[in-house]
Amino acid sequence: MSIAKADVIEGMVKGMAVLESFDTERQRLNATLAAQRAGITRAAARRHLLTLHHLGYLESDGSYFWLAAKVMRFSGSYLASSRLPRVIQPTLNRLAAQAQHSFSAVVLDGEEVVIIARSDGARVLAYGLHLGARLPVHATSTGRVLLAGKTKTEFNAWLKGRSLSRLTGHTVTDPKTLREQVAQAQINDYVISCEEHELGVSAMSVPLRNAQGKVVAALNVVLPSHVMTAAHIRQQFLPLLQGAAQELRALL
């Protein structure tokens, strides 16, 4: 949703940019680092850090700041009020009990995908696959499935000028290759990604569509790549994921 420039509260924009600067790679930031990550001056970053600390959203040792438990109010409210995670959760738990692997539902948010639901009781194979985790779109099977759900115009706008960072030796960093993979995902209606986000980890994803056919999320399974080839993953898990996606369609 776009709004008039006069309606934008610049202070809030900068404050949120500072808050979003914290992630699994940079869990503790000082004013200089926060300024670099948020794209604002050091003086402005310091004021926002101090204000967020005063409000209880950050903790500090006087020099560095890190997220406080209070930030979970936002994610907790989303999970409690959003229909999507609640509808998908029972299916994820059933799949995990059936296959003994970790399943999740993921949505697109800018240049990242966000895990909004995870199966209970399944071992987490890869680092950082907790509820609410944010992963780079281009290096994940869920990301490519969700990009495949965009129109050509939307995808071109998303890709334009974007830098694709390398996470492993298998990560796709060439925009042309990514474009080809997304086009193939539109044909296949699934994506298998092998060791692009983390070595030793593969994943398969399928789109979750609502009753109108719009892609609203991605459903995926995470697997050990050293014991499962892409052909094995496709044979064993594609029918399982596609069946679950079809069952969920009427509920989404």
ZIKA-V594231 format. One line per field, one symbol per residue. ss: DSSP state (h for helix, s for strand, l for the rest). burial: b if it has 16 or more other C-alpha atoms within 10 Angstrom, else e. A space follows every 50 residues. Layout:
# ZIKA-V594231
ss: ???
burial: ???
This chain:
# ZIKA-V594231
ss: llllhhhllhhhhhhhhhhlllllllllslhhhhhhhhlllhhhhhhhhh hhhhhllsssllllssslhhhhhhhhhhhhhlhhhhhhhhhhhhhhhhhl lssssssssllssssssslllllllllllllllssshhhlhhhhhhhhll lhhhhhhhhlllllllllllllllhhhhhhhhhhhhhhllssssllllll ssssssssslllllsssssssssslllllhhhhhhhhhhhhhhhhhhhhl ll
burial: eeeeeeeeeeeeebbebbbebbeeeeebbbbebbbebbeeebebbbebbb ebbeeebbbbeeebbbbeeeeeeeeeeebeeeebbeebbebbbebbeeee bbbbbbbbeebbbbbbbbbbebebebeebebbbbbbbbbbbbbbbbbbbb eeeebeeebeeeebeebeeebbbebeebbebbbbbbeebbbbbbbbbbbe bbbbbbbbbbeeeebbbbbbbbbbbeeeeeeebbeebbeebbebbeebbe eb
